[in-house]
Amino acid sequence: MRLDSDSFGADGALDASVAIPSAGALLELLPFPAALWQQNRAACVFNKNTRQLLGFSESDFAQRSFQWMDRIHPQDRDKFANAWRRIESGEKTTSCQYRFLPRDKEVEIRMREFLFSYPGRPGGSQTVWSVYVQNQSADEDLLENGYARNLVAGLTHEIANSLQSIRGEVDLLRSAGALSPQSASAVTGGIEHIHQLAREVNEYLSPFPFERRRQNTVAVIDEVIRSSSPLLAERGIRISTVFNGPLPELALGLQFRIALKRVIEFSSALLPEGGELRVEVGVTAVNGFRYVEVRVINLSPKSLDVEEKDVFRPYLKVNDCRVGLTLAMARQILRSHSGKIIFQKERQNRGVFSILINIPEDARTQ
């Protein structure tokens, strides 16, 4: 995939409306029908498998996306429209089944479309990856064999390679004196930011498999705290942990470790002038269900510069620190563990993250 200077907006972020045509080479590498749409469906790009499946090319729907709806069976149009509304409302993935009439065909095909939202530059259009599957057995292959994960991973890999090439050219220009150190630093910083966002989107849309093996809960949490302590110490943040009573064994794999680490990273952004983090762990009951609760308490010498409603907002900036998808990713991971996370600002200088992990009925206490 080729990204040139025209693919970026004034703020240095990837412009989906410009970059979408350059994704054709990447789509052709996929062994199944797939397309990339702007969220408003004003532009699209197909791979060869999609053109063969549908009998249409991109030009048939350029600025005339209503023609796609016209090819869908009337009884299935609401399902298709609702799937796109879910993506427009902020959902990252969804799917729908519908009957579609290919060009020059008299019989409709039964098709399932998987949609994956991908962010464009701030203020620009979102892009939506669509993967088309023709029969029910293929649905299972798509999910079980990791095609969707490979789709996103392939995209972010291509972006990373392109950014690496751009970075190399910038280094050459700086060495030759054709680019000032200030300009080189600005360009390099923008490249690093896009690279980080690509990694985060890949992780958000293609998380690691859920861990089903139960582990020592105390050991897992203590491991994350210890690995985070050196960086916190550099920033003048003290951290302490208290385990209140015995805890059950839970399936806390790599995903949970990442989620807890993300919460601690966000907390360090909340404490730019140092402070204290207290981690309290115990068992609690909510609406008749038992949970392990991990409370991460942020104590700042000054006011916490964040509002409760904003902490889970993607691409949030806190105290001049870009936190990206940090807590949005943590919340998604915890939902997969039948858990949840909330944030409360109890006082101006005290904020508390509460992580709840459901305890299965057959869980053994340590």
C-alpha positions as CSV (number, residue, x, y, z in Angstrom):
1,M,0.0,0.0,0.0
2,R,1.4,3.4,-1.0
3,L,1.0,6.4,1.2
4,D,2.4,9.7,-0.1
5,S,2.3,13.2,1.3
6,D,-1.2,13.8,-0.1
7,S,-2.5,11.0,2.0
8,F,-2.1,13.0,5.2
9,G,-4.1,16.0,6.5
10,A,-2.7,19.2,7.8
11,D,-2.5,17.6,11.2
12,G,-0.3,14.8,10.0
13,A,-3.0,12.1,10.4
14,L,-4.0,9.6,7.7
15,D,-6.8,10.9,5.6
16,A,-9.2,8.0,4.8
17,S,-10.8,9.9,1.9
18,V,-7.4,10.1,0.1
19,A,-5.8,6.9,1.2
20,I,-8.7,4.6,0.5
21,P,-7.8,4.0,-3.2
22,S,-4.3,3.0,-2.3
23,A,-5.6,0.0,-0.4
24,G,-6.3,-2.0,-3.6
25,A,-3.0,-3.8,-3.6
26,L,-3.5,-4.9,0.0
27,L,-7.1,-6.2,-0.7
28,E,-5.8,-8.3,-3.6
29,L,-3.6,-10.3,-1.1
30,L,-6.7,-11.5,0.7
31,P,-8.0,-14.9,-0.2
32,F,-11.7,-14.0,0.2
33,P,-14.1,-11.2,-1.1
34,A,-13.4,-7.9,0.8
35,A,-13.9,-4.2,0.3
36,L,-13.0,-1.0,1.9
37,W,-15.7,1.7,2.1
38,Q,-15.9,5.2,3.4
39,Q,-18.3,5.3,6.3
40,N,-20.6,7.5,4.2
41,R,-20.3,5.1,1.3
42,A,-19.1,7.9,-1.0
43,A,-16.1,5.8,-2.2
44,C,-15.1,2.2,-2.1
45,V,-12.4,-0.2,-3.4
46,F,-13.0,-4.0,-4.1
47,N,-10.6,-6.9,-4.6
48,K,-10.9,-9.3,-7.5
49,N,-12.8,-11.8,-5.5
50,T,-15.5,-9.2,-4.7
51,R,-15.8,-8.2,-8.3
52,Q,-16.2,-11.8,-9.3
53,L,-18.8,-12.5,-6.6
54,L,-20.9,-9.5,-7.3
55,G,-20.3,-8.8,-11.0
56,F,-19.8,-5.1,-10.2
57,S,-16.8,-2.9,-9.9
58,E,-16.1,0.1,-7.7
59,S,-17.1,2.6,-10.4
60,D,-20.7,1.2,-10.3
61,F,-21.1,2.5,-6.8
62,A,-19.0,5.6,-6.8
63,Q,-21.2,8.4,-5.6
64,R,-24.2,6.1,-6.2
65,S,-24.1,3.8,-3.2
66,F,-27.9,3.6,-3.2
67,Q,-27.5,1.1,-6.1
68,W,-26.1,-1.4,-3.5
69,M,-29.4,-1.2,-1.5
70,D,-31.3,-1.7,-4.8
71,R,-29.6,-5.0,-5.3
72,I,-30.5,-6.3,-1.8
73,H,-33.8,-8.2,-1.4
74,P,-36.5,-5.8,-0.1
75,Q,-37.1,-7.9,3.0
76,D,-33.4,-7.7,4.0
77,R,-32.7,-4.0,3.4
78,D,-33.5,-3.0,7.0
79,K,-31.0,-5.5,8.3
80,F,-28.3,-4.1,6.1
81,A,-29.2,-0.5,7.0
82,N,-29.2,-1.3,10.7
83,A,-25.7,-2.9,10.5
84,W,-24.3,0.3,9.0
85,R,-26.1,2.4,11.6
86,R,-24.4,0.4,14.3
87,I,-21.0,1.2,12.7
88,E,-21.9,4.8,12.4
89,S,-22.9,5.0,16.0
90,G,-19.5,3.8,17.2
91,E,-19.5,0.0,17.2
92,K,-16.2,-1.4,15.9
93,T,-17.5,-4.7,14.5
94,T,-20.9,-6.1,13.4
95,S,-22.4,-8.3,10.7
96,C,-25.6,-8.9,8.8
97,Q,-27.0,-11.6,6.4
98,Y,-28.9,-10.6,3.3
99,R,-29.8,-11.7,-0.2
100,F,-28.0,-9.9,-3.0
101,L,-28.6,-9.9,-6.7
102,P,-25.3,-9.9,-8.7
103,R,-25.1,-8.3,-12.1
104,D,-26.5,-10.3,-15.0
105,K,-27.9,-12.9,-12.6
106,E,-31.5,-14.0,-12.2
107,V,-31.0,-15.7,-8.8
108,E,-29.9,-13.9,-5.6
109,I,-27.0,-15.1,-3.6
110,R,-27.2,-15.4,0.2
111,M,-24.4,-13.4,1.7
112,R,-23.1,-12.5,5.1
113,E,-21.2,-9.2,5.5
114,F,-18.7,-8.6,8.3
115,L,-18.0,-4.9,9.0
116,F,-15.0,-3.6,10.8
117,S,-14.7,0.2,11.5
118,Y,-11.3,1.8,11.0
119,P,-10.6,5.4,12.1
120,G,-9.6,8.1,9.7
121,R,-8.0,11.4,10.7
122,P,-9.9,13.5,13.3
123,G,-12.7,15.3,11.5
124,G,-12.4,13.1,8.5
125,S,-14.3,10.1,7.3
126,Q,-14.2,6.7,8.9
127,T,-13.4,3.7,6.7
128,V,-15.2,0.4,6.9
129,W,-13.7,-3.0,6.0
130,S,-16.3,-5.4,4.6
131,V,-15.7,-9.1,4.3
132,Y,-18.3,-11.1,2.3
133,V,-19.1,-14.7,2.9
134,Q,-21.5,-16.7,0.7
135,N,-22.5,-19.7,2.9
136,Q,-22.9,-20.6,6.5
137,S,-19.9,-23.0,6.7
138,A,-17.6,-20.3,5.5
139,D,-18.8,-18.0,8.3
140,E,-17.2,-20.4,10.8
141,D,-14.0,-20.6,8.8
142,L,-13.8,-16.8,8.6
143,L,-14.0,-16.5,12.4
144,E,-12.2,-19.7,13.5
145,N,-9.2,-19.4,11.1
146,G,-8.5,-15.8,12.0
147,Y,-9.2,-14.3,8.6
148,A,-10.7,-11.2,10.2
149,R,-7.6,-10.8,12.4
150,N,-5.3,-11.3,9.4
151,L,-7.3,-8.6,7.6
152,V,-6.6,-6.0,10.2
153,A,-3.1,-7.2,10.9
154,G,-2.2,-7.0,7.3
155,L,-3.5,-3.5,7.0
156,T,-1.5,-2.2,10.0
157,H,1.6,-4.2,8.8
158,E,1.5,-2.4,5.5
159,I,1.0,1.0,7.2
160,A,4.0,0.3,9.4
161,N,6.2,-0.7,6.4
162,S,5.2,2.5,4.6
163,L,5.9,4.6,7.7
164,Q,9.3,3.0,8.0
165,S,10.2,3.9,4.4
166,I,9.0,7.5,5.0
167,R,11.1,7.7,8.2
168,G,14.2,6.5,6.3
169,E,13.7,9.3,3.7
170,V,13.3,11.9,6.5
171,D,16.6,10.7,8.1
172,L,18.4,11.0,4.7
173,L,17.1,14.5,4.2
174,R,18.1,15.6,7.7
175,S,21.6,14.1,7.2
176,A,21.9,16.0,3.9
177,G,20.9,19.2,5.5
178,A,17.8,19.5,3.3
179,L,15.5,19.4,6.3
180,S,15.8,21.4,9.5
181,P,16.1,19.5,12.8
182,Q,12.8,21.0,13.9
183,S,11.0,19.9,10.8
184,A,12.5,16.5,11.0
185,S,11.5,16.1,14.6
186,A,7.9,17.1,13.8
187,V,7.6,14.7,10.9
188,T,9.2,11.9,12.9
189,G,6.9,12.5,15.8
190,G,3.9,12.4,13.5
191,I,5.1,9.1,12.0
192,E,5.6,7.6,15.4
193,H,2.1,8.7,16.5
194,I,0.5,7.1,13.4
195,H,2.5,3.9,14.0
196,Q,1.3,3.7,17.6
197,L,-2.3,4.2,16.5
198,A,-2.0,1.4,13.9
199,R,-0.7,-0.9,16.6
200,E,-3.6,0.1,19.0
201,V,-6.3,-0.4,16.3
202,N,-4.8,-3.8,15.5
203,E,-5.0,-4.8,19.1
204,Y,-8.5,-3.3,19.6
205,L,-10.0,-5.0,16.6
206,S,-8.0,-8.2,16.8
207,P,-7.5,-9.0,20.5
208,F,-5.6,-12.0,21.7
209,P,-7.6,-15.2,22.3
210,F,-9.5,-15.4,25.6
211,E,-7.5,-17.3,28.3
212,R,-9.6,-20.2,29.8
213,R,-7.0,-21.6,32.1
214,R,-7.5,-20.3,35.7
215,Q,-4.6,-18.8,37.5
216,N,-3.5,-17.4,40.8
217,T,-5.3,-14.0,40.9
218,V,-2.9,-12.5,43.5
219,A,0.2,-13.5,41.4
220,V,-1.2,-12.1,38.2
221,I,-2.1,-8.7,39.7
222,D,1.2,-8.5,41.6
223,E,3.1,-9.3,38.4
224,V,1.5,-6.4,36.6
225,I,2.1,-4.0,39.5
226,R,5.8,-5.0,39.7
227,S,6.4,-4.6,36.0
228,S,4.8,-1.1,36.1
229,S,6.7,0.1,39.2
230,P,10.0,1.3,37.5
231,L,8.3,3.6,35.1
232,L,6.0,5.0,37.8
233,A,9.0,5.7,40.0
234,E,10.7,7.7,37.3
235,R,7.6,9.9,37.2
236,G,7.5,10.4,40.9
237,I,4.5,8.1,41.5
238,R,4.4,5.8,44.5
239,I,2.3,2.6,44.1
240,S,1.1,0.2,46.9
241,T,-1.1,-2.9,46.8
242,V,-3.4,-4.3,49.4
243,F,-5.1,-7.7,49.0
244,N,-8.2,-7.9,51.3
245,G,-8.8,-11.6,52.1
246,P,-8.5,-14.8,50.0
247,L,-9.2,-14.5,46.3
248,P,-10.6,-17.2,43.8
249,E,-8.6,-18.4,40.9
250,L,-9.7,-16.8,37.7
251,A,-9.0,-17.1,33.9
252,L,-6.7,-14.0,33.9
253,G,-4.5,-14.4,30.8
254,L,-2.5,-11.9,28.7
255,Q,-5.6,-9.9,27.9
256,F,-6.3,-9.1,31.5
257,R,-2.7,-8.2,32.1
258,I,-2.8,-5.7,29.2
259,A,-6.1,-4.2,30.5
260,L,-4.8,-3.6,34.0
261,K,-1.5,-2.2,32.6
262,R,-3.5,0.2,30.4
263,V,-5.3,1.5,33.5
264,I,-2.0,2.1,35.3
265,E,-0.6,3.8,32.2
266,F,-3.7,6.1,32.1
267,S,-3.3,6.8,35.8
268,S,0.3,7.9,35.2
269,A,-0.9,10.4,32.6
270,L,-3.4,11.7,35.3
271,L,-0.4,12.4,37.6
272,P,2.0,14.5,35.6
273,E,3.6,16.0,38.8
274,G,3.8,12.7,40.7
275,G,1.4,11.4,43.3
276,E,0.3,8.1,44.6
277,L,-1.5,5.0,43.2
278,R,-3.2,2.6,45.7
279,V,-4.3,-0.7,44.4
280,E,-6.9,-2.5,46.6
281,V,-8.1,-6.0,45.6
282,G,-11.0,-8.0,47.2
283,V,-14.2,-9.8,46.7
284,T,-17.5,-7.9,46.4
285,A,-21.1,-8.6,45.6
286,V,-23.2,-6.6,43.0
287,N,-26.9,-7.5,42.4
288,G,-26.4,-11.0,43.8
289,F,-23.3,-11.8,41.7
290,R,-19.8,-12.1,43.1
291,Y,-16.8,-10.3,41.6
292,V,-13.2,-9.7,42.2
293,E,-12.8,-6.0,42.4
294,V,-9.6,-4.2,41.6
295,R,-9.6,-0.6,42.7
296,V,-6.9,1.7,41.3
297,I,-7.0,4.9,43.4
298,N,-5.3,8.0,41.9
299,L,-4.2,10.5,44.5
300,S,-2.8,13.8,43.0
301,P,-1.1,16.7,44.8
302,K,-3.4,18.9,42.5
303,S,-6.7,18.5,40.7
304,L,-7.1,15.6,38.3
305,D,-7.4,17.1,34.8
306,V,-10.1,14.8,33.4
307,E,-13.9,14.4,33.5
308,E,-15.6,11.1,34.4
309,K,-17.5,11.1,31.0
310,D,-14.3,11.5,29.0
311,V,-11.9,8.8,30.3
312,F,-13.1,6.1,27.9
313,R,-13.2,8.3,24.9
314,P,-10.8,7.1,22.1
315,Y,-7.9,9.4,21.3
316,L,-8.2,11.4,24.4
317,K,-5.4,13.8,25.4
318,V,-4.6,14.1,29.1
319,N,-2.1,16.6,30.5
320,D,-0.5,16.9,27.0
321,C,-0.2,13.1,26.9
322,R,-2.0,11.2,24.1
323,V,-3.6,8.2,25.6
324,G,-5.0,6.8,22.4
325,L,-7.3,3.8,22.8
326,T,-5.9,3.0,26.3
327,L,-9.1,2.7,28.3
328,A,-11.4,1.9,25.3
329,M,-9.2,-1.2,24.8
330,A,-9.2,-2.0,28.6
331,R,-13.0,-1.8,28.7
332,Q,-13.4,-4.1,25.7
333,I,-11.0,-6.7,27.2
334,L,-12.8,-6.7,30.5
335,R,-16.2,-7.2,28.9
336,S,-14.8,-10.4,27.3
337,H,-14.1,-11.5,30.9
338,S,-17.7,-10.9,32.0
339,G,-16.4,-7.9,33.8
340,K,-16.5,-4.1,33.6
341,I,-14.7,-1.0,34.5
342,I,-16.0,2.4,35.8
343,F,-14.3,5.6,36.8
344,Q,-15.4,7.9,39.6
345,K,-13.9,11.3,40.5
346,E,-14.6,11.2,44.3
347,R,-12.8,14.5,44.9
348,Q,-10.9,17.0,42.7
349,N,-7.6,15.3,43.5
350,R,-8.9,11.7,43.9
351,G,-10.1,9.4,41.1
352,V,-10.9,5.7,41.3
353,F,-11.0,3.0,38.6
354,S,-13.1,0.1,39.7
355,I,-12.5,-3.2,37.7
356,L,-15.0,-6.0,38.3
357,I,-14.3,-9.5,37.2
358,N,-17.1,-12.0,37.5
359,I,-16.4,-15.1,39.7
360,P,-17.7,-18.4,38.2
361,E,-19.8,-20.5,40.6
362,D,-17.2,-23.3,40.6
363,A,-14.2,-21.0,41.2
364,R,-11.8,-22.2,43.9
365,T,-10.6,-19.9,46.6
366,Q,-6.8,-19.6,46.9
